[in-house]
Amino acid sequence: EVQLLESGGGLVLPGGSLRLSCTASGFSFSDYAMNWVRQAPGKGLEWVSSISTSGGNTYYADSVKGRFTISRDNSKNTLYLLMNSLRAEDTAVYYCAKAGVYGSSLYFFDSWGQGALVTVSS
Amino acid sequence: DIVVTQSPDSLAVSLGERATINCKSSQSVLYSSNNKNYLAWYQQKPGQPPKLLIYWASTRESGVPDRFSGSGSGTDFTLTISSLQAEDVAVYYCQLYYRAPLTFGGGTKVEIK
């Protein structure tokens, strides 16, 4: 069974930084692209970032480009999202999601974690 | 960027009746080389992460009841729940994955009438 467990969420001041982690199990982590999707309170889903199987290719939404960095450690089956220069509008539940297509980036998401809440507030 | 418009924002359907949700893309998401439409549908219940229902516009994910079906091609797509059950109360999202940025529709809230 695929399991994705996010951690690292919390309350942070505007302009601050936070690093989210997503620990994966139940599948061959290094064979699948991984993604972050967020959901602001009471709002819809927003794709944030994707990373290829090796980590050599990364993709970002314009809203986070230059502030967020996605990375992965295939030896630890872990996905990361480093968030810098955080703003109030970054407040959301951040979901880790597995790509639904073997070996390829930028597809649909067939497994999701339970999410980590990030609150940016003074 | 490809813009996706989902409608309606909400709908109330009687138990056992049909529910239809629409998703329209500003550009075709049909990739000619493989004849696949790069569109997926998700269901999200309160307090839960989204769940994949349909991908490639019409392929049902394993374990998804057959009352859920996807149709359409190019720029216009539909998710149909053929006979609404109580457990289908949720928000439904379409997602385009033709190219980055990946985009979601605004969501459709389905309730029981």
Interface residues (C-beta under 8 A of the other chain):
Chain A: N35 V37 G44 L45 E46 W47 S50 Y59 A61 D62 Y95 G100 L106 Y107 F108 F109 D110 S111 W112 G113 Q114 G115
Chain B: A40 Y42 Q44 P49 P50 K51 L52 Y55 E61 Y93 Q95 Y97 R99 A100 P101 L102 T103 F104 G105 G106 G107
